Amino acid sequence: MQHRLLMTCILSVVVAYGVSIVYSRIHTPLHPLERSIADAEHHFQSLVAQETHTYTQAVESYRQRRGRCPPPGFRVFYQRLQQSGGISIEPFWDQIYDDLEPFWGIPAQTTQNAAASLVSLARSQKPIERLQGFSFRRGVVRANCPKEDMTCDDQLSLLRRIAPLLPDIDVAVSVHASPRVLVPWSVMEQARLQARQHSLLVSRSAGAQIHVHGGINRALHAGEEDVVNRWNRGKLQYGHV
């Protein structure tokens, strides 16, 4: 009898303790770290849910998110992605598009000239410190880097894999651990505004479903002259890095 009473008391304590734990977990707010982890997991799962599984789906996802057709070579990119076992989730690239957006507000020829000038400086007898220059011509990439730069060969090895897929372009790469240029906020915002206005005009024009956002030799649109001039005055052009 005493043994049964003792067991009953023990079970009552255990049950009460368990109920109190469950109640506290339900009614106690999550710790900030737990909430951050839960929010990150929810965000990740929402991204994964947007995965595309066919080329047609990938194209449509690009059009919906970017407001224009995919660029030339998108099919080859998608095929390479599938062959390597990668997954196609368009929102993954949002940060890259956000970083590149201001350049849509500047004529492509201006950007091309600046890149070519920097690559030329990287190949000069007095190269800019920690600046790598890569030139793509007819599917072949050439590099010119400081002798002490240990990362150049690795970069070149990676770029050779995609060189046959790229047009003739020049690419200047700053290998500083910190930003080399600080762009005034007003200049950046004006460039973004101009880019969005031009994108809207292109998307609403006849034959808008094309690959170009702005032709290489197109004339400056209203407001672009101010962006380019202020960019230049800020010492952000060609060798001023």
N, C-alpha and C positions, 0 to 999 in steps of 0.2 A: 504493500500500500504506500509506504513511504517512498519506495523507488519510483512508483508510477507518478506520485505527486511531484517528485524531483524532476522527472523527465518532462512533465507538463509545464513546469516553471521554466525550464531551459528552453523548450520550444516556444513558449510565449515570448521570452526575451529575444530569441533569434528572429521570430516573425516581426515583432515590433521594430527591431533594429533594421530589418530589411525594408519594411514599409517606410520608415523614416528616411532611408537612403533614397528610395524611389521618389518619395514626395519632394525631397530637397532637390533632386536632379530635375524634376518637372517644374518646380516653382522658383528655383534659383537661376538667375540670369547666367548665360555662358560667360566664361572668362574671355577677355578681349582676344587672347591668342586662339582660343577655340573658335570664336566667331570668325576671326580672320581665316583660319584654316577651312571652316565650313563655307565661307563666301568664295574662297579660291577654288575649292572643289566644285562648287555649284557653277562658277564661271567656266572652269575647265570642261565640265560635262556639257555645258551649253555650246561650247566651241566644237567639241567632238561630235555633237549631234548634227553639226552642219557639214560634215564630211560628204564629199561627192565621190561617186564610184564609177562614173563614166566620163568620157571627154565632153559629151554634150552637156551633162550636168555641170561640169567644171566651167564651161563657157558661159552658161546661163548664170551661174553664181557670180562669175566675174562681172558680167554685164549689170546685174542687179546691184552689186556692191560698189562698182567703180563708175558706172554711168556711161560706159563706152565698151567697144569690142576689145577682146584681148589683143595684145600686140603680135606682130609677126613672129612666128616660131613658137607660138603657144602650144601647138599640137606636139612638137618635138619635146618641149619642156615637160608636158604632161606624160608623154611616153617614157621619158627618162625617169620621171618620178615613180611611175608604176613599176618599171624594171628594177629600180633600186629598193622596192618595198616601202616607199614613202606613202604618206597619206595626203590627200588633197583637201585642205580646209582653207578657203579664201580668207576668212577673218584673221588667220595667222599673220598675214602680210600687212595688216593695218598700220603698224608702226612705221614700216618702210615707206608706205605711201604718204603718211603724214610728214615724214622727214623730207620727202622729195617734193611735196606740194609747192613750196615757194619757187622752185625752179621752173614750174609751169608758167609762172608769171614773168619769166624772162625769155627773150627770143633764144631759140636753140643755138643760133650761130654765136651768140655771146658766150654761152656756156662752152661750146666747142672750142672757140678761140682761147678761152681761159685755160681749158684742160690741155690743149696743145702747147700753149706757152709754158705751163708748169712742167709738162713732160720734157720739153726742150731744155728747161733750166735744170732738170734732174740729170740730164745727159751732158751738161756743160762742165767745164773744167772747175768751176766754182759752184757745185750743186748746193741747193738749199738743204739745211740740216734735216735729217730724218724725213726725207721726201722720196717716195718711190714713184717711178714713172713706167707705165706699161702702154705699149702701142700694139693694136691689133690691125693686121693688114693681111687680107686674103686668107683668113683662117689661121694665121700664125701670129703668136704673141712674142714680143721682144720686151726685155726689161733692162732698166738701168738703175742700179741701187748703190748706195755707199758700200765699200768693201766690208765695213764692220757690221753691216746690217745682216743679222742672222736669220731674219724672217723672209728675206726676199726669195730665196730658192723655194721655200715652202709655198709662198704665194704664187710663184711662177708655175710650180707643179700643178697647183689647183686650177689656175687659169688656162693651162694648156688643154685641160679636159673639155672646156667649153669654147675654146677659141674658134673652132670650125663653125660654131653656131652663131657667132657674133659678127656684126658689120664692122667696117673699118672705123675704129674709134681710138681715142687716146684717154687714158685713165691715170690720174694723179692721186696717189694715196699718201696721206699723212700718217706716219706710224708713231706719232707722239701719243703718250698715254692720256693726255688731256687735250681739249679742243685747241686748235691753232688759231681760229678766228672767232670772234664774238660779234655777231651781227646785231645792230641796233634793233630794238623791238619794233619801232615804227617802220623800219625798212622791211622787216620780215612780214609784218602784218599787211603792209601794202602789197607785197609780192603775193601773199596768200589770197588777198582780196581779188587781185587782178587775175590770178590763176582760176579762181572759182567763177568769175565773170566770163572769162574766155571759155571755160569748160561748159558753162550754161549756153553760151552762144553756139558752140559747136554742136552740142547735143540737140539743139532746137533747129539747126539748119538743115536744108535739104541734103540728103546723102550723109546724114550725121554718123551713121554706123560705119566709121572708118577707123583706121589705126592711129592716125596722127592727131596729136593734141594741138600742135602748132607747127606749121611747115618751117624748114630750116631757113628759108629765105623770105619768110613772110614779113610784111611791113609791121611796124610797131602799132599797136592799138592805143587808143586814148588812155593815158595814165602810165603806160609802160615806159615812156621816155623818162618820166620822173623816177621810177624804180631803178632803171639802169643807171641814170646819172648819179643818184644818191648812193647806189652801190659802189660806183667808181670813186666818188668823192670820199667814201669811207675807207678807201685803200683796200678794198676787198677784191680787186681784180688781179689779173695776171701775176706777176712776181710778188705782189704785196701779201705775203702770208706770214 
